C-alpha cells in the first residue's frame, strides 16, 4: 500500500513516543507508538517478532498528558525494517485503525492542537 503524501492524510501526524502493548494471533509484545493520527499509527518494535502486512493487531496505549488507556484494533499496512529514507525510523509497522473509539479520535485531535 502506498503511503499518502502529507496533503492527503486524514489528519496531521503527531510524534508521541508512547509505550504500547500489542497482541496478534497468539503473540504479544511491547513497542512504542512513535507517530499517530486519526487514521492510524507507526509502532516501533523489535525486528525478531512483529506482525506482518495484513495482520490485525490489538494495541493498548496512552497518549501524552492523558491518563486514560486506549484499546484499538489496527490492520498492519506497511513494515519498516531499517533506518532509511528522509525520515529514518526504528524497525516497526504502520497500522490503520479499525473502528477506533470516538474518545481516542478526540484525544488525537487534541494532541494536534497542542503541538
C-alpha positions in Angstrom: 0.0 0.0 0.0 1.3 3.4 -1.0 1.6 5.9 1.9 -0.3 9.2 1.3 1.5 12.5 1.0 1.1 14.9 3.8 -1.6 17.0 2.0 -3.8 13.9 1.6 -3.7 12.5 5.1 -6.7 12.2 7.3 -5.0 14.4 9.9 -1.6 15.7 10.8 0.8 13.2 12.2 1.9 13.8 15.8 5.1 12.3 17.3 4.4 10.9 20.8 6.8 8.1 21.8 4.3 6.2 24.0 4.8 2.6 25.2 2.2 0.1 23.9 1.2 -3.5 24.3 0.5 -5.4 21.1 -1.4 -8.7 20.6 -1.9 -10.6 17.4 -2.6 -14.2 16.7 -1.1 -15.9 19.7 1.7 -13.4 20.2 2.2 -10.5 22.5 5.0 -7.9 22.8 5.7 -4.3 23.7 6.6 -1.5 21.4 6.5 2.3 21.2 3.8 4.3 19.3 6.1 6.9 17.7 3.6 8.7 15.4 -0.2 8.8 15.5 -3.0 10.5 13.6 -6.8 9.8 13.4 -6.3 7.1 10.7 -3.6 5.1 12.4 -0.1 4.9 13.9 3.5 3.8 13.5 4.7 1.4 16.1 8.4 0.7 16.7 9.1 -3.0 17.6 11.9 -5.5 17.8 12.8 -6.9 14.4 12.6 -10.5 15.6 9.0 -10.5 16.3 6.4 -8.3 14.7 3.1 -8.7 12.9 3.1 -8.9 9.1 1.2 -7.0 6.5 -2.5 -7.8 6.7 -2.3 -9.0 10.3 -4.9 -7.5 12.8 -3.3 -6.2 15.9 -4.8 -5.1 19.2 -3.0 -2.2 20.7 -3.2 -0.7 24.2 -1.5 2.6 24.9 -1.9 6.0 26.5 -1.4 9.4 24.9 0.9 12.1 26.4 -0.9 14.2 29.1 -3.9 11.8 29.2 -4.2 9.2 32.0 -6.6 7.0 30.0 -5.5 3.8 28.3 -6.9 3.3 24.8 -7.6 -0.1 23.2 -7.8 -0.1 19.5 -7.6 -2.7 16.7 -5.5 -2.0 13.7 -4.6 -3.6 10.4 -0.9 -3.7 9.5 -0.4 -1.8 6.2 3.4 -1.5 6.0 6.6 -2.7 7.6 9.7 -0.7 8.2 12.8 -2.9 8.7 15.7 -0.4 8.6 16.6 3.2 9.2 16.4 4.5 5.6 14.9 7.4 3.7 14.5 11.0 4.5 13.0 10.2 8.0 14.8 7.2 9.3 12.6 5.1 11.6 13.2 2.4 14.1 12.0 -1.0 12.8 8.3 -1.4 13.2 5.0 -1.2 11.3 2.2 1.1 10.3 -1.3 0.2 11.2 -4.6 1.6 10.1 -7.3 1.8 12.8 -10.3 -0.4 12.5 -13.4 1.3 14.1 -11.4 3.4 16.7 -13.3 4.6 19.7 -14.5 8.2 19.4 -12.7 9.1 22.7 -9.4 8.1 21.1 -10.1 10.1 17.9 -11.0 13.2 20.1 -7.8 12.8 22.1 -5.7 12.6 19.0 -7.3 15.7 17.6 -6.5 17.4 20.9 -2.8 16.4 20.5 -2.8 18.1 17.1 -3.9 21.4 18.8 -1.2 21.1 21.4 1.7 20.5 19.0 
